[in-house]
Amino acid sequence: MTEQPDTTDTTDTTDTIGLRITRFLPATPDEVFDAYTDADKQKIWFSILDEKPGIVDIHVDLRVGGKQTAVWGPDADTLFHETQTFLEIDRPHRLVTESTGGGPDGSAMTTHIEVTFDAQDDGCLVTVVQTGFPAVEVRDFFSQEVWNGAFARVEAYLRTQHA
């Protein structure tokens, strides 16, 4: 298998704070796209690496103008939430959303997310470009923690499907 190196780039201009992350996943673009957008599959991978089950509630209306709503966390007092509005859907190649989310502390933000799914030898190279972060520190948290955690969970889920 020829794996591409995972990369993370950060971009800052006077207009926007953003990131670009690539990750190789061991599945076809169709399988990765479906794992990323199917509510039942997300409910599995959202908690696949957790030691004890938490709360995961996801609903997806996968159409342009449709929404994905997600609420998750370790317990009812520590919930995160996100609503993504689908702006572009080109299954299994590209997905563009506007994402509004927040955490248990009441914080909230809206960002623009573009995800591409490119066939690579024995798998899929996923590229995420996310812009509109309110601060560099928030962007850095997403590039180091949020996306790496999501990719690790999706990869663990995909590996269980190919076992």
DSSP file with accessible surface (Angstrom, degrees, kcal/mol):
  #  RESIDUE AA STRUCTURE BP1 BP2  ACC     N-H-->O    O-->H-N    N-H-->O    O-->H-N    TCO  KAPPA ALPHA  PHI   PSI    X-CA   Y-CA   Z-CA
    1    1 A M              0   0  118      0, 0.0     2,-0.8     0, 0.0   120,-0.1   0.000 360.0 360.0 360.0 133.8    0.0    0.0    0.0
    2    2 A T        -     0   0   81    118,-0.1     2,-0.4   121,-0.0   120,-0.2  -0.862 360.0-168.0-100.5 104.4    1.3    3.4   -0.9
    3    3 A E        -     0   0  107     -2,-0.8   118,-0.0   118,-0.1     3,-0.0  -0.776  15.3-135.1 -96.1 139.1    0.3    5.8    1.8
    4    4 A Q        -     0   0   72     -2,-0.4    20,-0.4     1,-0.1     2,-0.1  -0.647  34.4-101.2 -83.0 145.9    0.6    9.6    1.5
    5    5 A P        -     0   0   95      0, 0.0     2,-0.3     0, 0.0    -1,-0.1  -0.421  35.7-115.2 -67.6 142.9    2.0   11.4    4.5
    6    6 A D        -     0   0   85     17,-0.1     2,-0.3    -2,-0.1    17,-0.2  -0.600  41.1-171.9 -74.2 140.5   -0.6   13.1    6.6
    7    7 A T  E     -A   22   0A  56     15,-1.4    15,-2.7    -2,-0.3     2,-0.4  -0.962  20.5-164.8-136.7 154.4   -0.1   16.8    6.6
    8    8 A T  E     +A   21   0A  61     -2,-0.3     2,-0.4    13,-0.2    13,-0.2  -0.989  11.5 178.9-136.9 126.8   -1.5   19.9    8.4
    9    9 A D  E     -A   20   0A  84     11,-3.4    11,-2.9    -2,-0.4     2,-0.4  -0.968  13.8-150.9-123.8 146.1   -1.0   23.4    7.1
   10   10 A T  E     -A   19   0A  68     -2,-0.4     2,-0.4     9,-0.2     9,-0.3  -0.907   9.5-165.5-116.0 143.8   -2.4   26.6    8.7
   11   11 A T  E     +A   18   0A  70      7,-2.5     7,-3.5    -2,-0.4     2,-0.4  -0.997   7.4 178.9-131.3 131.5   -3.3   29.7    6.7
   12   12 A D  E     +A   17   0A  80     -2,-0.4     2,-0.3     5,-0.2     5,-0.2  -0.999   7.2 162.9-131.7 130.6   -3.9   33.1    8.1
   13   13 A T        -     0   0   84      3,-2.7    -2,-0.0    -2,-0.4     3,-0.0  -0.795  56.6 -95.2-128.1 179.4   -4.7   36.2    6.1
   14   14 A T  S    S+     0   0  144     -2,-0.3     3,-0.1     1,-0.2    -2,-0.0   0.761 125.3  44.2 -68.4 -18.6   -6.1   39.5    7.2
   15   15 A D  S    S+     0   0  147      1,-0.2     2,-0.3     0, 0.0    -1,-0.2   0.742 120.5  11.9 -96.4 -27.6   -9.6   38.1    6.2
   16   16 A T        -     0   0   44    115,-0.0    -3,-2.7   116,-0.0     2,-0.5  -0.994  50.7-141.3-153.5 154.6   -9.6   34.6    7.6
   17   17 A I  E     +A   12   0A  32     -2,-0.3   116,-2.0   116,-0.3   115,-1.1  -0.989  43.2 155.2-116.7 125.2   -7.9   32.1    9.8
   18   18 A G  E     -AB  11 131A   0     -7,-3.5    -7,-2.5    -2,-0.5     2,-0.3  -0.859  30.6-144.1-145.2 177.9   -7.9   28.6    8.4
   19   19 A L  E     -AB  10 130A   1    111,-2.3   111,-2.0    -2,-0.3     2,-0.4  -0.957   3.2-155.8-142.6 159.5   -6.4   25.1    8.2
   20   20 A R  E     +AB   9 129A 115    -11,-2.9   -11,-3.4    -2,-0.3     2,-0.4  -0.974  18.7 178.1-138.3 122.6   -5.7   22.4    5.6
   21   21 A I  E     -AB   8 128A   1    107,-2.5   107,-3.0    -2,-0.4     2,-0.4  -0.981   9.0-166.9-127.8 136.8   -5.3   18.8    6.7
   22   22 A T  E     +AB   7 127A  14    -15,-2.7   -15,-1.4    -2,-0.4     2,-0.3  -0.958   9.1 175.9-121.3 146.5   -4.8   15.7    4.7
   23   23 A R  E     - B   0 126A  35    103,-2.3   103,-3.0    -2,-0.4     2,-0.4  -0.976  25.5-134.1-149.4 133.4   -5.1   12.1    5.9
   24   24 A F  E     - B   0 125A   6    -20,-0.4   101,-0.2    -2,-0.3   -18,-0.1  -0.739  25.0-168.3 -85.6 130.2   -4.8    8.8    4.1
   25   25 A L  E     - B   0 124A   2     99,-3.0    99,-2.6    -2,-0.4     2,-2.1  -0.963  27.4-120.8-122.5 142.7   -7.6    6.4    5.1
   26   26 A P  S    S+     0   0   15      0, 0.0     2,-0.3     0, 0.0    97,-0.2  -0.371  82.2  68.4 -83.3  63.1   -7.7    2.6    4.2
   27   27 A A  S    S-     0   0    5     -2,-2.1    -2,-0.2    97,-0.1   132,-0.0  -0.971  87.7 -80.1-163.3 170.4  -10.9    2.5    2.2
   28   28 A T     >  -     0   0   63     -2,-0.3     4,-2.6     1,-0.1     5,-0.3  -0.355  44.5-108.6 -74.7 159.8  -12.4    3.7   -1.0
   29   29 A P  H  > S+     0   0   19      0, 0.0     4,-3.0     0, 0.0     5,-0.2   0.895 121.5  55.0 -55.4 -38.2  -13.7    7.2   -1.5
   30   30 A D  H  > S+     0   0   68      1,-0.2     4,-2.4     2,-0.2     5,-0.2   0.927 109.9  45.3 -59.3 -46.4  -17.3    5.9   -1.4
   31   31 A E  H  > S+     0   0   71      2,-0.2     4,-2.3     1,-0.2    -1,-0.2   0.899 116.1  45.3 -65.9 -41.2  -16.7    4.1    1.9
   32   32 A V  H  X S+     0   0    3     -4,-2.6     4,-2.4     2,-0.2    -2,-0.2   0.934 112.7  50.4 -69.3 -45.2  -15.0    7.1    3.5
   33   33 A F  H  X S+     0   0    0     -4,-3.0     4,-1.7    -5,-0.3    -2,-0.2   0.936 113.1  46.8 -56.9 -46.8  -17.7    9.6    2.2
   34   34 A D  H  X S+     0   0   41     -4,-2.4     4,-2.6    -5,-0.2    -1,-0.2   0.903 111.0  50.6 -64.7 -41.1  -20.4    7.3    3.6
   35   35 A A  H  < S+     0   0    0     -4,-2.3    -1,-0.2     1,-0.2    -2,-0.2   0.892 113.5  47.5 -62.0 -35.9  -18.7    6.9    6.9
   36   36 A Y  H  < S+     0   0   32     -4,-2.4    -1,-0.2     1,-0.2    -2,-0.2   0.795 124.7  28.1 -76.0 -27.3  -18.3   10.7    7.1
   37   37 A T  H  < S+     0   0    5     -4,-1.7     2,-0.5    -5,-0.2    -2,-0.2   0.586  93.3  95.0-115.3 -12.6  -22.0   11.5    6.1
   38   38 A D     X  -     0   0   62     -4,-2.6     4,-2.7    -5,-0.2     5,-0.2  -0.729  61.6-148.1 -88.2 124.8  -24.2    8.6    7.3
   39   39 A A  H  > S+     0   0   18     -2,-0.5     4,-2.3     1,-0.2     5,-0.2   0.887  96.4  50.7 -59.7 -43.4  -25.8    9.2   10.7
   40   40 A D  H  > S+     0   0  111      1,-0.2     4,-1.0     2,-0.2    -1,-0.2   0.907 113.5  45.3 -64.7 -39.1  -25.8    5.5   11.7
   41   41 A K  H  > S+     0   0   65      1,-0.2     4,-2.5    -7,-0.2     3,-0.4   0.898 111.5  52.8 -69.8 -39.3  -22.1    5.1   10.8
   42   42 A Q  H  X S+     0   0    3     -4,-2.7     4,-2.9     1,-0.2     5,-0.2   0.891 101.9  59.3 -62.0 -39.3  -21.2    8.4   12.6
   43   43 A K  H  < S+     0   0   74     -4,-2.3     4,-0.5    -5,-0.2    -1,-0.2   0.841 110.2  44.5 -60.5 -29.5  -22.9    7.2   15.7
   44   44 A I  H >X S+     0   0   86     -4,-1.0     3,-1.0    -3,-0.4     4,-0.6   0.954 117.0  41.1 -77.3 -52.6  -20.5    4.2   15.7
   45   45 A W  H 3< S+     0   0   14     -4,-2.5     3,-0.4     1,-0.2     4,-0.4   0.797 101.8  69.5 -74.0 -23.0  -17.3    6.1   15.0
   46   46 A F  T 3< S+     0   0   29     -4,-2.9    -1,-0.2    -5,-0.2    -2,-0.1   0.848 118.9  21.3 -58.2 -31.7  -18.0    9.1   17.2
   47   47 A S  T X4 S+     0   0   36     -3,-1.0     3,-1.5    -4,-0.5    -1,-0.2   0.322  90.1 109.9-119.7  10.6  -17.5    6.8   20.2
   48   48 A I  T 3< S+     0   0   51     -4,-0.6    -2,-0.1    -3,-0.4    -3,-0.1   0.796  86.8  39.6 -62.5 -28.6  -15.5    3.9   18.8
   49   49 A L  T 3  S+     0   0   96     -4,-0.4    -1,-0.3    -3,-0.1     2,-0.2   0.402  91.0 112.3-101.8   4.3  -12.3    4.9   20.7
   50   50 A D    <   -     0   0   68     -3,-1.5    -3,-0.1     1,-0.1     4,-0.0  -0.529  62.4-143.4 -80.1 143.4  -14.0    5.8   24.0
   51   51 A E  S    S+     0   0  200     -2,-0.2    -1,-0.1     1,-0.2    -4,-0.0   0.864  90.8  22.5 -71.0 -38.9  -13.5    3.7   27.1
   52   52 A K  S    S-     0   0  172     -3,-0.0    -1,-0.2     0, 0.0    -3,-0.0  -0.984  96.3-100.8-128.6 146.2  -17.1    4.2   28.2
   53   53 A P        -     0   0  118      0, 0.0     2,-0.1     0, 0.0    -2,-0.0  -0.315  40.5-178.4 -65.8 143.2  -20.0    5.1   26.1
   54   54 A G        -     0   0   29     21,-0.1     2,-0.5    22,-0.0    21,-0.1  -0.245  39.5 -61.5-114.7-151.1  -21.2    8.7   26.1
   55   55 A I  E     +C   73   0A  63     18,-3.4    18,-1.9    -2,-0.1     2,-0.4  -0.873  49.4 169.3-104.2 129.6  -24.0   10.5   24.4
   56   56 A V  E     +C   72   0A  37     -2,-0.5     2,-0.4    16,-0.2    16,-0.2  -0.947   2.1 167.9-140.7 118.7  -24.1   10.7   20.6
   57   57 A D  E     +C   71   0A  73     14,-2.8    14,-2.4    -2,-0.4     2,-0.4  -0.968  10.7 168.7-133.2 116.1  -27.2   11.9   18.7
   58   58 A I  E     -C   70   0A   1     -2,-0.4     2,-0.4    12,-0.2    12,-0.2  -0.991  13.6-177.9-133.9 137.2  -26.9   12.6   15.0
   59   59 A H  E     -C   69   0A 101     10,-2.5    10,-2.6    -2,-0.4     2,-0.4  -0.999   9.9-166.4-132.8 135.7  -29.4   13.3   12.2
   60   60 A V  E     -C   68   0A  42     -2,-0.4     2,-0.5     8,-0.2     8,-0.2  -0.986  19.8-177.3-130.2 129.5  -28.5   13.9    8.6
   61   61 A D        -     0   0   68      6,-2.0     2,-1.8    -2,-0.4    25,-0.2  -0.850  23.8-159.9-117.4  85.7  -30.5   15.2    5.7
   62   62 A L        +     0   0   65     -2,-0.5     2,-0.3     4,-0.1    -2,-0.0  -0.521  48.8  98.6 -80.4  83.6  -27.9   14.8    2.9
   63   63 A R  S >  S-     0   0  135     -2,-1.8     3,-3.0    25,-0.0    23,-0.4  -0.959  87.3 -78.2-156.2 155.2  -29.0   17.1    0.2
   64   64 A V  T 3  S+     0   0   91     -2,-0.3    23,-0.2     1,-0.3     3,-0.1  -0.423 125.9  18.8 -59.1 127.3  -28.0   20.6   -0.8
   65   65 A G  T 3  S+     0   0   40     21,-3.3    -1,-0.3     1,-0.4    22,-0.1   0.188 103.7 118.2  91.5 -15.3  -29.7   22.9    1.7
   66   66 A G    <   -     0   0    1     -3,-3.0    20,-2.7    20,-0.2    -1,-0.4  -0.233  55.2-132.9 -75.6 172.5  -30.1   20.0    4.1
   67   67 A K  E     - D   0  85A 102     18,-0.2    -6,-2.0    -3,-0.1     2,-0.5  -0.927  11.0-150.8-130.8 152.3  -28.6   19.8    7.6
   68   68 A Q  E     -CD  60  84A   9     16,-2.5    16,-2.7    -2,-0.3     2,-0.4  -0.992  19.2-167.7-114.9 126.4  -26.7   17.5    9.8
   69   69 A T  E     +CD  59  83A  55    -10,-2.6   -10,-2.5    -2,-0.5     2,-0.4  -0.959   7.5 180.0-115.6 135.3  -27.2   18.0   13.5
   70   70 A A  E     -CD  58  82A   1     12,-2.6    12,-2.3    -2,-0.4     2,-0.4  -1.000  13.2-179.6-137.2 136.9  -25.0   16.4   16.0
   71   71 A V  E     +CD  57  81A  50    -14,-2.4   -14,-2.8    -2,-0.4     2,-0.3  -0.998  22.7 153.8-131.4 128.4  -24.9   16.4   19.8
   72   72 A W  E     +CD  56  80A  68      8,-2.1     8,-3.5    -2,-0.4   -16,-0.2  -0.991   1.9 123.8-153.7 158.7  -22.2   14.5   21.6
   73   73 A G  E     -C   55   0A  10    -18,-1.9   -18,-3.4    -2,-0.3     6,-0.2  -0.889  64.4 -84.3 164.2 172.2  -20.2   14.3   24.8
   74   74 A P  S    S-     0   0   86      0, 0.0     2,-0.3     0, 0.0     5,-0.1   0.773 105.2  -6.8 -71.6 -25.6  -19.3   12.1   27.8
   75   75 A D  S >  S-     0   0   70      3,-0.5     3,-1.7   -21,-0.1   -20,-0.1  -0.960  81.6 -87.1-160.0 173.3  -22.4   13.0   29.8
   76   76 A A  T 3  S+     0   0   72     -2,-0.3     3,-0.3     1,-0.3    -4,-0.0   0.719 123.4  53.3 -63.8 -21.9  -25.5   15.3   29.8
   77   77 A D  T 3  S+     0   0  147      1,-0.2    -1,-0.3    -4,-0.0     2,-0.2   0.530 108.9  49.8 -89.3  -7.0  -23.6   18.1   31.5
   78   78 A T  S <  S+     0   0   49     -3,-1.7    -3,-0.5     2,-0.1     2,-0.4  -0.552  77.1 152.0-131.9  66.5  -20.7   18.1   28.9
   79   79 A L        -     0   0   51     -3,-0.3     2,-0.3    -2,-0.2    -6,-0.2  -0.820  27.3-161.6-106.9 140.7  -22.3   18.2   25.5
   80   80 A F  E     -D   72   0A  79     -8,-3.5    -8,-2.1    -2,-0.4     2,-0.3  -0.804  13.2-163.5-107.4 154.4  -21.0   19.6   22.3
   81   81 A H  E     +DE  71 102A  85     21,-2.4    21,-2.4    -2,-0.3     2,-0.3  -0.986  10.9 178.0-142.2 150.8  -23.3   20.5   19.4
   82   82 A E  E     -DE  70 101A  37    -12,-2.3   -12,-2.6    -2,-0.3     2,-0.5  -0.976  11.5-165.8-151.9 138.4  -22.9   21.2   15.7
   83   83 A T  E     -DE  69 100A  50     17,-2.9    17,-2.8    -2,-0.3     2,-0.5  -0.995  12.1-168.4-123.6 121.7  -25.2   22.0   12.8
   84   84 A Q  E     -DE  68  99A   8    -16,-2.7   -16,-2.5    -2,-0.5     2,-0.5  -0.949   8.7-153.7-109.4 132.4  -23.8   21.7    9.3
   85   85 A T  E     -DE  67  98A  26     13,-2.7    13,-1.9    -2,-0.5     2,-0.6  -0.911  22.2-126.9-102.0 126.0  -25.7   23.0    6.3
   86   86 A F  E     + E   0  97A   1    -20,-2.7   -21,-3.3    -2,-0.5    11,-0.2  -0.637  34.9 168.1 -78.2 118.6  -24.8   21.2    3.1
   87   87 A L  E     +     0   0A  73      9,-2.9     2,-0.3    -2,-0.6    10,-0.2   0.773  69.8  12.7 -97.3 -37.8  -23.8   23.8    0.4
   88   88 A E  E     - E   0  96A  92      8,-1.7     8,-2.5   -25,-0.1     2,-0.4  -0.991  60.2-175.0-142.3 137.5  -22.3   21.4   -2.2
   89   89 A I  E     + E   0  95A  50     -2,-0.3     2,-0.3     6,-0.2     6,-0.2  -0.971  13.1 163.1-135.6 118.0  -22.5   17.6   -2.5
   90   90 A D  E >>  - E   0  94A  88      4,-2.9     3,-2.9    -2,-0.4     4,-2.1  -0.721  45.6-122.1-130.1  77.5  -20.5   15.7   -5.1
   91   91 A R  T 34 S+     0   0  111      1,-0.3   -61,-0.1    -2,-0.3    -2,-0.1  -0.435  84.3   0.8 -66.2 132.5  -20.6   12.1   -3.8
   92   92 A P  T 34 S+     0   0   15      0, 0.0    -1,-0.3     0, 0.0   -59,-0.1  -0.753 131.7  52.2-102.9  31.3  -18.0   10.6   -3.3
   93   93 A H  T <4 S+     0   0   97     -3,-2.9    24,-2.5     1,-0.3     2,-0.3   0.844 107.4  10.2 -99.8 -36.6  -15.6   13.4   -4.3
   94   94 A R  E  <  -EF  90 116A  66     -4,-2.1    -4,-2.9    22,-0.2     2,-0.4  -1.000  45.9-174.9-154.0 145.0  -16.4   16.6   -2.5
   95   95 A L  E     -EF  89 115A   4     20,-2.5    20,-3.0    -2,-0.3     2,-0.4  -0.992   7.2-171.1-142.6 129.5  -18.5   18.0    0.3
   96   96 A V  E     +EF  88 114A   1     -8,-2.5    -9,-2.9    -2,-0.4    -8,-1.7  -0.991  15.3 166.2-125.4 129.9  -18.9   21.7    1.3
   97   97 A T  E     -EF  86 113A   2     16,-2.7    16,-2.8    -2,-0.4     2,-0.5  -0.938  37.0-132.3-136.6 160.1  -20.7   22.8    4.5
   98   98 A E  E     -EF  85 112A  93    -13,-1.9   -13,-2.7    -2,-0.3     2,-0.5  -0.977  34.3-158.9-107.1 126.7  -21.2   25.8    6.7
   99   99 A S  E     -EF  84 111A   7     12,-3.0    12,-2.6    -2,-0.5     2,-0.5  -0.937  16.7-176.9-116.8 126.5  -20.7   24.6   10.3
  100  100 A T  E     +EF  83 110A  55    -17,-2.8   -17,-2.9    -2,-0.5     2,-0.3  -0.988  24.9 151.2-119.2 122.4  -22.1   26.2   13.4
  101  101 A G  E     +EF  82 109A  13      8,-2.3     8,-2.1    -2,-0.5     2,-0.3  -0.923  18.3 178.2-145.5 171.0  -21.1   24.6   16.6
  102  102 A G  E     -EF  81 108A  13    -21,-2.4   -21,-2.4    -2,-0.3     6,-0.2  -0.971  17.8-121.2-165.5 174.8  -20.4   25.1   20.3
  103  103 A G    >   -     0   0    9      4,-1.0     3,-2.0    -2,-0.3   -23,-0.2  -0.571  42.8 -84.7-120.9-176.4  -19.4   23.5   23.5
  104  104 A P  T 3  S+     0   0   66      0, 0.0   -24,-0.1     0, 0.0   -25,-0.0   0.716 119.6  66.1 -64.4 -19.4  -20.7   23.1   27.1
  105  105 A D  T 3  S-     0   0  129      1,-0.1     3,-0.1     2,-0.0   -27,-0.0   0.465 117.8-107.5 -82.0  -0.2  -19.2   26.5   28.0
  106  106 A G  S <  S+     0   0   65     -3,-2.0    -1,-0.1     1,-0.3     2,-0.0   0.411  71.6 143.8  91.1  -3.0  -21.6   28.3   25.7
  107  107 A S        -     0   0   61      2,-0.0    -4,-1.0     1,-0.0     2,-0.3  -0.325  24.4-179.3 -67.6 153.6  -19.0   29.2   23.1
  108  108 A A  E     +F  102   0A  75     -6,-0.2     2,-0.3    -3,-0.1    -6,-0.2  -0.992  10.1 170.4-152.3 152.6  -20.1   29.1   19.5
  109  109 A M  E     -F  101   0A  38     -8,-2.1    -8,-2.3    -2,-0.3     2,-0.4  -0.983  22.3-138.7-158.0 158.9  -18.6   29.7   16.1
  110  110 A T  E     +F  100   0A  65     -2,-0.3     2,-0.3    22,-0.3   -10,-0.2  -0.989  27.0 171.8-123.6 130.0  -19.4   29.3   12.4
  111  111 A T  E     -F   99   0A   6    -12,-2.6   -12,-3.0    -2,-0.4     2,-0.5  -0.877  31.9-119.9-131.6 167.2  -16.8   28.1    9.9
  112  112 A H  E     -FG  98 131A  61     19,-2.6    19,-2.4    -2,-0.3     2,-0.4  -0.930  30.3-167.0-108.6 129.0  -16.7   27.0    6.2
  113  113 A I  E     -FG  97 130A   2    -16,-2.8   -16,-2.7    -2,-0.5     2,-0.5  -0.979  11.5-175.2-126.1 128.1  -15.6   23.4    5.6
  114  114 A E  E     -FG  96 129A  60     15,-2.7    15,-2.7    -2,-0.4     2,-0.4  -0.990   8.4-174.5-118.5 125.6  -14.5   21.8    2.3
  115  115 A V  E     -FG  95 128A   2    -20,-3.0   -20,-2.5    -2,-0.5     2,-0.4  -0.987   2.1-169.5-122.1 129.1  -13.8   18.1    2.3
  116  116 A T  E     -FG  94 127A  36     11,-2.4    11,-2.1    -2,-0.4     2,-0.5  -0.911   9.3-156.3-117.8 149.2  -12.4   16.2   -0.7
  117  117 A F  E     - G   0 126A   2    -24,-2.5     2,-0.5    -2,-0.4     9,-0.2  -0.952  16.4-176.8-126.7 104.6  -12.1   12.4   -1.1
  118  118 A D  E     - G   0 125A  72      7,-2.5     7,-3.3    -2,-0.5     2,-0.1  -0.921  28.0-119.7-112.9 127.6   -9.5   11.3   -3.6
  119  119 A A  E     - G   0 124A  73     -2,-0.5     2,-0.4     5,-0.2     5,-0.3  -0.377  33.7-179.6 -61.7 133.6   -8.8    7.7   -4.6
  120  120 A Q  E >   - G   0 123A  48      3,-2.8     3,-2.7     1,-0.1  -116,-0.1  -0.913  49.9 -76.7-139.8 108.6   -5.1    6.7   -3.8
  121  121 A D  T 3  S+     0   0  112     -2,-0.4    -1,-0.1     1,-0.3  -118,-0.1  -0.071 121.7   2.5  41.2-106.1   -3.9    3.2   -4.6
  122  122 A D  T 3  S+     0   0  102   -120,-0.2    -1,-0.3    -3,-0.1     2,-0.3   0.055 135.6   4.9 -97.0  24.2   -5.4    1.2   -1.8
  123  123 A G  E <  S- G   0 120A   5     -3,-2.7    -3,-2.8   -97,-0.2     2,-0.4  -0.833  81.7 -70.2-170.1-151.0   -7.3    3.9   -0.1
  124  124 A C  E     -BG  25 119A   0    -99,-2.6   -99,-3.0    -5,-0.3     2,-0.7  -0.997  22.1-144.6-138.0 131.2   -8.5    7.5    0.0
  125  125 A L  E     -BG  24 118A  25     -7,-3.3    -7,-2.5    -2,-0.4     2,-0.5  -0.883  22.6-160.9 -95.6 115.7   -6.7   10.8    0.6
  126  126 A V  E     -BG  23 117A   4   -103,-3.0  -103,-2.3    -2,-0.7     2,-0.5  -0.857   5.6-168.3-100.0 130.8   -9.1   13.1    2.5
  127  127 A T  E     -BG  22 116A   8    -11,-2.1   -11,-2.4    -2,-0.5     2,-0.5  -0.984   0.6-167.5-121.3 128.2   -8.3   16.8    2.5
  128  128 A V  E     -BG  21 115A   1   -107,-3.0  -107,-2.5    -2,-0.5     2,-0.5  -0.965   5.4-174.9-115.3 127.9  -10.1   19.2    4.8
  129  129 A V  E     +BG  20 114A  39    -15,-2.7   -15,-2.7    -2,-0.5     2,-0.4  -0.990  10.8 178.1-119.6 117.8  -10.0   23.0    4.3
  130  130 A Q  E     +BG  19 113A   2   -111,-2.0  -111,-2.3    -2,-0.5     2,-0.3  -0.987   2.5 174.3-125.2 128.3  -11.7   24.8    7.2
  131  131 A T  E     +BG  18 112A  36    -19,-2.4   -19,-2.6    -2,-0.4  -113,-0.2  -0.874  45.1  61.4-130.8 161.0  -11.8   28.6    7.4
  132  132 A G        +     0   0   36   -115,-1.1   -22,-0.3    -2,-0.3  -114,-0.2   0.601  55.5 163.1 101.4  16.5  -13.4   31.3    9.5
  133  133 A F        -     0   0    9   -116,-2.0  -116,-0.3    -3,-0.2    -1,-0.2  -0.402  38.7-137.0 -66.4 144.1  -11.9   30.5   12.9
  134  134 A P  S    S+     0   0   89      0, 0.0     2,-0.3     0, 0.0    -1,-0.1   0.710  82.0  10.7 -75.7 -19.4  -12.3   33.4   15.4
  135  135 A A  S  > S-     0   0   31      1,-0.1     4,-2.1  -118,-0.1     3,-0.4  -0.990  71.5-115.6-156.8 154.0   -8.7   33.1   16.7
  136  136 A V  H  > S+     0   0   49     -2,-0.3     4,-2.9     1,-0.2     5,-0.2   0.876 114.6  57.9 -59.3 -38.1   -5.4   31.3   15.9
  137  137 A E  H  > S+     0   0  140      1,-0.2     4,-2.0     2,-0.2    -1,-0.2   0.878 106.4  47.8 -63.7 -37.4   -5.7   29.3   19.2
  138  138 A V  H  > S+     0   0   47     -3,-0.4     4,-2.4     2,-0.2    -1,-0.2   0.932 112.1  50.1 -68.2 -44.4   -9.1   27.9   18.2
  139  139 A R  H  X S+     0   0    8     -4,-2.1     4,-2.7     1,-0.2    -2,-0.2   0.931 110.2  50.4 -57.4 -45.6   -7.7   27.0   14.7
  140  140 A D  H  X S+     0   0   47     -4,-2.9     4,-2.5     1,-0.2     5,-0.3   0.896 108.2  52.4 -63.4 -38.4   -4.7   25.3   16.3
  141  141 A F  H  X>S+     0   0  114     -4,-2.0     4,-2.8    -5,-0.2     5,-1.4   0.930 111.8  46.8 -62.4 -43.1   -7.0   23.3   18.6
  142  142 A F  I  <>S+     0   0   42     -4,-2.4     5,-2.7     3,-0.2     6,-0.4   0.914 114.4  46.4 -66.1 -40.3   -9.0   22.1   15.6
  143  143 A S  I  <5S+     0   0    5     -4,-2.7     5,-0.2    -5,-0.2    -2,-0.2   0.887 123.4  33.2 -72.0 -33.5   -5.9   21.2   13.6
  144  144 A Q  I  <5S+     0   0  117     -4,-2.5    -2,-0.2    -5,-0.2    -3,-0.2   0.841 136.3  11.7 -91.6 -34.6   -4.2   19.3   16.5
  145  145 A E  I  X5S+     0   0  115     -4,-2.8     4,-2.3    -5,-0.3     5,-0.2   0.849 122.0  45.6-110.7 -57.2   -7.1   17.8   18.4
  146  146 A V  I  ><S+     0   0   54     -5,-1.4     4,-2.5     2,-0.2     5,-0.2   0.960 119.5  35.5 -64.1 -55.7  -10.5   17.9   16.7
  147  147 A W  H  ><S+     0   0   18     -5,-2.7     4,-3.0     2,-0.2     5,-0.2   0.911 118.2  51.1 -70.1 -39.2   -9.6   16.7   13.2
  148  148 A N  H  > S+     0   0   60     -6,-0.4     4,-2.2    -5,-0.2    -1,-0.2   0.919 112.7  47.7 -62.9 -39.2   -6.9   14.3   14.3
  149  149 A G  H  X S+     0   0   28     -4,-2.3     4,-2.1     2,-0.2    -2,-0.2   0.921 112.5  48.3 -65.5 -43.0   -9.4   12.7   16.7
  150  150 A A  H  X S+     0   0   22     -4,-2.5     4,-2.8    -5,-0.2     5,-0.2   0.941 112.4  48.6 -63.1 -45.6  -12.1   12.5   14.0
  151  151 A F  H  X S+     0   0   10     -4,-3.0     4,-2.8     1,-0.2     5,-0.2   0.908 110.0  51.9 -61.5 -41.6   -9.7   11.0   11.5
  152  152 A A  H  X S+     0   0   33     -4,-2.2     4,-2.3    -5,-0.2    -1,-0.2   0.914 112.4  46.2 -61.5 -40.4   -8.5    8.4   14.1
  153  153 A R  H  X S+     0   0   61     -4,-2.1     4,-2.4     2,-0.2    -2,-0.2   0.921 113.0  47.9 -68.9 -44.7  -12.1    7.5   14.9
  154  154 A V  H  X S+     0   0    7     -4,-2.8     4,-2.9     2,-0.2     5,-0.2   0.930 112.8  49.8 -62.2 -42.6  -13.1    7.2   11.2
  155  155 A E  H  X S+     0   0   35     -4,-2.8     4,-2.6    -5,-0.2    -2,-0.2   0.929 110.0  49.8 -62.6 -43.4  -10.0    5.1   10.5
  156  156 A A  H  X S+     0   0   24     -4,-2.3     4,-1.6    -5,-0.2    -1,-0.2   0.923 112.4  48.7 -61.2 -42.0  -10.8    2.8   13.4
  157  157 A Y  H  X S+     0   0   12     -4,-2.4     4,-1.4     2,-0.2     3,-0.2   0.947 111.2  49.0 -62.2 -47.7  -14.4    2.4   12.1
  158  158 A L  H  X S+     0   0    3     -4,-2.9     4,-1.1     1,-0.2    -2,-0.2   0.890 108.1  54.5 -62.1 -37.8  -13.2    1.7    8.6
  159  159 A R  H  < S+     0   0  121     -4,-2.6     4,-0.4     1,-0.2     3,-0.3   0.873 105.3  53.1 -65.4 -35.1  -10.7   -0.9    9.8
  160  160 A T  H  < S+     0   0   76     -4,-1.6     3,-0.5    -3,-0.2    -1,-0.2   0.832 106.8  53.6 -67.7 -28.6  -13.6   -2.8   11.6
  161  161 A Q  H  < S+     0   0  111     -4,-1.4    -1,-0.2     1,-0.2    -2,-0.2   0.730 113.2  42.4 -75.6 -22.6  -15.5   -2.8    8.4
  162  162 A H     <        0   0  100     -4,-1.1    -1,-0.2    -3,-0.3    -2,-0.2   0.332 360.0 360.0-103.5   3.3  -12.6   -4.5    6.6
  163  163 A A              0   0  122     -3,-0.5    -3,-0.1    -4,-0.4    -4,-0.0  -0.306 360.0 360.0 -74.8 360.0  -11.6   -6.9    9.3
